[in-house]
């Protein structure tokens, strides 16, 4: 096989790989834009919370002041 044919085959393979690379890069970019748009458009409405009572925190402050480790 002549050198020109080998060179032509090598260039064809390189061109095919480059075209596949460019196509994959474009598809990856499209996927990133689509997923980031979906993430930013997702809103969650949390239910309202009713406070029923308050905890007595005076004992916690005393323990923290004494330097004892909480279990």
N, C-alpha and C positions, 0 to 999 in steps of 0.2 A: 504494500500500500504506500502511496506516495506521501511525502511530507505535507503537501497542500491539502490532501484529503484528511489526514490526521488533524491538521490545524483547523480545518473547517468543522470537523466533528467536535473538537474541543471547544471551539467558539459557540457552536450550536448548543452544546450542553451547558456552557456557562451562561448563555442567554436565557435558556429555559429555567435554570436555577435562579437567575436574577429576577425573571418575570414572576416566578412563584414567590420569591421573597417579597417583592413589592406588593403583590396581591395580598399576601398574609399580613403584611404591615398595615395595609389599608383596612382589612377586615378587623384587625386588632384595635385599630383606632376607632372604628365605628362601634365596636362592642364596648369599649371603655366609655365613649360618649353616651351610649344608650344606658349603660348600667349606672353611670353617675347621675344621669338625668332621672332615672327611676328612684335612686336613693334620695336625691334631693327633693323629689316630689312626694315622698311618703310622709304623711302627717298622721299622728296618732292623737286622738282625743281621749284623755284619761278621765275616768269618772270623778265626780266631786267627792271629796273626803270630808266627813263630819268629825270634828273633834269632840269626843264624849267626855273626857276628863283630863286632868293634868296629873303628872307624876310628882310625888314629893321628892325633890332632889336635895334636900338638906343633908340626908345621910351620905349621899354620894360626895358632896362637897367636903364633909368631915373626913371621909376616908381618903380623898385625894390630898387634903391638907396634911394628913398624918404620914403620908408617904407609903402607905400599905398598898400592896399589889392587889388589883381587883381580880377575882376569879372568873 
